[in-house]
């Protein structure tokens, strides 16, 4: 089984492994009429650190790593029949890359190839033909940078490369021509920072530059950066959660020598209000935080005592309600939480008994329904869970048996389907 533990390296998530050995006295043949996985073994090889996204009404799987990095591209309109758009894309094999949809194209930016950072940029309108927008962007090769869309442009901010931490800022309106907005931004070179768009500005909050940070910076153009505050009231941290809710910036929990459970907000990034110095929920890391029904929700995670299954909500960040002290689902971290059909969903993860494959939902965060105690897919962590085409999807991941490349879907979270027969299309 695999677990996630905090690391002293802000750019690293450590996987804790435990070997489990199981014995089956008998294996029954499955009834072909019963709901099964979309595919037990998709035609693409089991992998991790790949990228999955929705583009042109299809699911896409691009690159990743098994024992070696990959550069194949696959697509599916239903999760059953997968098309290998290309076995060897024009871009080199890689993992930990960035993939996004922009200007009606798929884009692949940077990543790692044999441990070497990349800074090339590629685009494709169909996933088959890839155009090298630039073989080596002017910005140096890097990893763990922040990439986002702002003012109809790509932005790349900071990160780490062969020469160490970065604080340069780059932008591009087409992925081909890149503009160095500033080589050395006013904020220090860093990783583990949060970058987001809020109130028509770019924001950089906290991070790690050799030590934990709690400074806050903003820019309306990516060139001129204003230090809104040199040392915010919240303690220095990295791997924190930063989000936009109720027209405010929010910083919740994280890690900075110890786990955090303070909650802060700001309407302008200058004046920060400590909504609570010590939220009722324990200080934690690897929790899930999201906005649902006009509230901020914190679900599970990992604190000094281990995995959690408490659920908290707040409509203002000041008053927090413990929706349930110990949810019906067991304590876990590394789980997936998302919104589907106007409900909160928790799927899989890792806890005291190992990898999970249970599925839970709630319309109010209080009453939780065990939609499936033992879903057709095996217990796992590091999986992808998303809403696509009016269904819940679980794709790949890892468990004690190794890497996974099975694909499952469900329209209700109860019946998970796998088509026993699927079509291989190689082009």
Secondary structure, 3 states (H helix, E strand, C coil): CEEEECCCCCCCCEEEECCCCCCCCCCCCCCCCCCCCCECCCCCCCCECCEEEEECCEEEEEEEECCCEEEEEEEECCCCCEEEEECCCCCCCEECCEEEEECCEEEEEEEEECCEEEEEEEEECCCCCCEEEECCCCCCCCECCEEEEECCEEEEEEEEECCEEEEEEEEECCCCCCEEEECCCCCCCCECCEEEEECCEEEEEEEECCCEEEEEEEECCCCCCEEEECCCCCCCEECCEEEEECCEEEEEEEECCCEEEEEEEECCCCCCEEEECCCCCCCEECCEEEEECCEEEEEEEEECCEEEEEEEEECCCCCCEEEECCCCCCCEECCEEEEECCEEEEEEEEECCEEEEEEEEECCCCCCEEEECCCCCCCEECCEEEEECCEEEEEEEEECCEEEEEEEEECCCCCCECCCCCCEEEC
